[in-house]
Amino acid sequence: MSLNIQPRVVFHIDDDADDRLLVSLAIQSIDPSMILREANNGKKAIEFLQQAKLFGDLPCLIILDLNMPVMDGYATYKEIKRDAALSVIPIVIFTTSFDRRDKQYWEKENVVLLTKPVRFDLFTESVSKILAHCATK
């Protein structure tokens, strides 16, 4: 089985429907050819990624929120990293958290953490920075 990372597919995991919509709008304004897939919690995200793995159709990037019900961002990240096929997908944390401990944790993991801005222009600018992490393989 050959796994294939799709360079135009981004996977966004966030329980907040408004934030999912804002990311979608930002991506559409940056690059309308990109395809956005979504999950509203970590458990659904892992199920989606397992299916994508079966079909050899993995996203080029995962945008992950931290504070979610069912399975939070930390547990979701650990689950993804346990799977060799999924662990190659770049992950960027996009959160409302300003907690210094969150920032320190993700720095140790060598994962980019961006705090969600309130203004849409800055939000779009952050999403543009996130998209630069998309795997090119």
N, C-alpha and C positions, 0 to 999 in steps of 0.2 A: 504494500500500500504506500503510495506516494502522497505525502502531505504537501499541500500547496497554500502558501500564504497569499491571499488576494490583496494586491496593493491598493485597491480602491475601496476596501471594506473596513469600516471602523466599528468597534463594538463598545457601546456605552452602557455602563452598569450604574444605575442610580435610582433610588426609590422615589425621588421627587419628580413628578410629572412635569412641573414647570421647568426644572433644570434640564430634563431630557429635551423638552421643546426648545429651550434656548440654545442648547448644544446643536440640535438639528438645524435651527435657523442660522446659527453661526457657520456651520459647515456648508450649508446651501449657499451662503453669501461668499464663502471663501473658495469653494470648489464644488459646483453643482453636480459634477460627475461622480463624486464620492457616494458610497452607499453606507447608510448608517443602520446598524442593527442595535437593538436595545433589550435590556432586562431590568426589572425593577427590584431585584435582590440577588444576592450571591448564589443562592441555590439554583434559581432559574438560569443564571449566567453559566454555571458549571454544566448544567444540562445542555444548554445551547452549544457550548464549546465542545462537549463530548460528541454531539451530533455533527458539528462542523468538522471535527477530527475524523469521524467515520467517513465523511464524504470528501475528505482532503481539501476542505474549503475554509481555511482559518482566516480570521481578520488580520490585518497588518498592524493593528494597534488596539489596545484595550484602555478605555478611559474609565477609571474606577473611583466611585465615591466611597467614603469611609463609613459613615453613619447610616446603616440600613437595617431594617428588620430581617428576620429569618437567618441570614448569614451576612455579617458585616464585611467591610472592605478588607480587614486584616485576615479573616478566615478565608475569604475568597482568594486573596492573593496567595496565601499559603497552599491552598488547594490547587491553584493553577501551577505554582512552582513545583509541586510534587509530581506533576505529569511532564515527562521529558518532551513530548510533542508540543504541549501548550506553553512550556516554560520559555520557549524562544520568542514568544510574542511580547513585544515591548508593552509595558504598563506605565501609565501616567496617572497619578492620584490627582483628582480634581474635587476639592472639598470646600465646605464652609468653615472647616476647623482652623482656628488660629493657635491651637495648642502647641506650645514649644516641644512637648514630648512627641507629638505626631511628626513634626518636622525632623526631629532627631532620629526617630525610628526609621523613617524612610530614607534619610541620608545614609544610615548604616546599611540599608538594603540596596543602596545605589539606585533608588527610584525617584524620579522627579515628582515633587508635590507642588501643586499650584492651588492657591486659594481663589475661590470663585469671586470675581468682582461683582459689584452691584450694578454698575453702568454697563449697558449692552455693548458699547464700543470697546470698552476694556475687556468685557467677557469674550467678544469676538477675537480680540487680540490674543487673549490667553488660549483660546481654542486653536488659533493659527500656530502658536508655539507648540501646542500639544501635537498637532498634526505633523509637525516636522519630525516626530519620533516614529512615524509609521515605518515598519520594516519594508525594505525594498526587494526582498527575496521572493 
